[in-house]
Amino acid sequence: MFDLATAASTRGGLTTVVDGGFNVVEADTYPTSLDLRLALAIEVDLDGSVADVDVRLAVTTEDGESVGVEDFRRTSRVEIETTEYGEQTTQGASVIIPMPIDTTNLMIPAPGRYRFTLYDGEKEVSFIRLFAELAEKVDSDSHT
């Protein structure tokens, strides 16, 4: 799962996403802050009881050009506990790790089309597109 939302949080292994699926942002002026969160859950293959997760989010134009926005990076170590019998059944297994990321302060420099690319280490995992537009001004003097 990888989506922009108004809110995303994790508690007790459950990820809650509010108003997910944003792909259009409107603002009166640019640059503007994104004011959204990244709802992210990533599947990690395990070959033991510990897995290191290195997630990076790169923001570029749709053509891959830099927009001067620094990549977001989150690194986590996941430790799988043994069962009450001391068994570990993680060999060849995978787990889904929720990792919501606060991107509210990410600045969108100008109206345009953007690509948010998600990497697991150096491997591209997924991407979403975001369209930044100027908000339509409502003429307060017009009468209908």
C-alpha positions as CSV (number, residue, x, y, z in Angstrom):
1,M,0.0,0.0,0.0
2,F,1.3,3.4,-1.0
3,D,-1.0,6.4,-1.1
4,L,-1.3,10.1,-0.2
5,A,-3.9,10.8,2.5
6,T,-5.1,13.5,4.8
7,A,-4.1,11.3,7.7
8,A,-2.3,8.0,8.2
9,S,-1.3,6.4,11.5
10,T,-0.4,3.0,12.9
11,R,-1.4,1.5,16.3
12,G,-1.0,-2.1,17.3
13,G,0.0,-3.1,13.7
14,L,-3.2,-1.6,12.2
15,T,-2.8,1.2,9.7
16,T,-5.6,3.7,9.6
17,V,-5.9,5.9,6.5
18,V,-8.3,8.9,6.2
19,D,-9.2,10.3,2.8
20,G,-6.7,8.3,0.8
21,G,-6.2,8.4,-2.9
22,F,-5.2,12.1,-3.4
23,N,-3.7,12.8,-6.8
24,V,-4.7,16.5,-7.3
25,V,-3.6,19.4,-5.1
26,E,-4.9,22.9,-5.5
27,A,-3.3,26.0,-4.0
28,D,-3.7,29.8,-4.5
29,T,0.1,30.3,-4.6
30,Y,3.2,28.2,-5.1
31,P,5.4,27.0,-3.6
32,T,3.0,25.4,-1.2
33,S,3.2,22.7,1.4
34,L,1.7,19.3,0.5
35,D,-0.2,19.1,3.8
36,L,-0.7,15.3,3.3
37,R,0.6,12.1,4.8
38,L,2.0,9.2,3.0
39,A,0.2,6.0,3.9
40,L,2.7,3.2,3.4
41,A,2.9,-0.5,4.2
42,I,5.7,-2.5,2.7
43,E,6.2,-6.3,2.5
44,V,9.6,-7.5,3.7
45,D,11.0,-11.0,3.0
46,L,12.5,-12.6,6.1
47,D,15.4,-14.9,6.2
48,G,15.8,-15.0,10.0
49,S,14.4,-13.1,12.9
50,V,15.6,-9.6,11.9
51,A,15.0,-7.5,8.8
52,D,16.3,-4.1,8.0
53,V,14.0,-1.9,6.0
54,D,15.3,1.1,4.0
55,V,12.5,3.1,2.4
56,R,13.1,6.2,0.3
57,L,10.5,8.5,-1.4
58,A,11.8,10.6,-4.3
59,V,9.8,13.5,-5.7
60,T,10.5,14.5,-9.3
61,T,8.6,15.8,-12.4
62,E,6.7,13.2,-14.3
63,D,9.7,13.0,-16.6
64,G,12.1,12.2,-13.8
65,E,13.7,15.7,-13.6
66,S,14.7,17.0,-10.1
67,V,12.4,19.5,-8.5
68,G,14.8,20.4,-5.7
69,V,12.9,18.5,-3.1
70,E,15.1,16.4,-0.8
71,D,14.2,12.7,-0.7
72,F,12.4,11.3,2.4
73,R,14.1,8.3,3.9
74,R,13.1,6.0,6.7
75,T,15.2,3.1,8.0
76,S,13.8,0.6,10.4
77,R,14.9,-2.7,11.9
78,V,12.1,-5.3,12.3
79,E,12.6,-8.0,14.9
80,I,10.4,-11.0,14.8
81,E,9.8,-12.7,18.2
82,T,9.9,-16.4,18.6
83,T,6.7,-18.3,19.5
84,E,6.0,-19.4,23.1
85,Y,7.6,-22.7,22.2
86,G,10.9,-21.0,21.0
87,E,10.2,-21.8,17.4
88,Q,10.9,-19.4,14.6
89,T,8.9,-19.8,11.4
90,T,10.4,-16.9,9.6
91,Q,12.6,-18.7,7.1
92,G,11.3,-17.8,3.6
93,A,8.3,-15.9,5.2
94,S,7.4,-12.2,4.7
95,V,5.7,-9.6,6.9
96,I,3.9,-6.4,6.0
97,I,5.3,-3.4,7.9
98,P,3.2,-0.3,8.2
99,M,5.3,2.9,7.9
100,P,3.2,6.0,7.6
101,I,5.3,9.1,6.8
102,D,4.5,12.7,7.6
103,T,5.0,14.6,4.4
104,T,3.0,17.7,5.5
105,N,6.1,20.0,5.2
106,L,7.1,18.8,1.7
107,M,7.0,21.8,-0.6
108,I,5.5,21.6,-4.0
109,P,7.5,24.3,-6.0
110,A,5.0,25.1,-8.8
111,P,1.9,23.9,-10.6
112,G,2.7,20.8,-12.7
113,R,2.8,17.0,-12.8
114,Y,4.9,15.2,-10.2
115,R,6.0,11.6,-9.6
116,F,6.4,10.2,-6.1
117,T,8.6,7.1,-6.5
118,L,9.0,4.6,-3.6
119,Y,12.2,2.7,-3.3
120,D,13.1,-0.2,-1.1
121,G,16.8,0.2,-0.8
122,E,17.8,1.0,-4.4
123,K,14.9,-1.0,-5.9
124,E,12.0,1.0,-7.3
125,V,8.9,-0.5,-5.8
126,S,6.0,1.7,-6.9
127,F,5.0,5.3,-7.8
128,I,2.1,7.6,-7.8
129,R,1.4,10.7,-9.8
130,L,0.4,14.1,-8.3
131,F,-1.1,17.0,-10.2
132,A,-0.6,20.4,-8.7
133,E,-2.9,23.1,-9.9
134,L,-3.8,26.7,-9.2
135,A,-7.0,27.0,-7.3
136,E,-9.8,28.6,-9.3
137,K,-10.6,32.1,-8.0
138,V,-14.2,32.8,-7.3
139,D,-15.3,36.3,-8.3
140,S,-17.1,37.6,-5.2
141,D,-18.6,40.5,-7.3
142,S,-20.3,38.3,-9.7
143,H,-24.0,37.6,-9.3
144,T,-26.0,34.8,-10.7
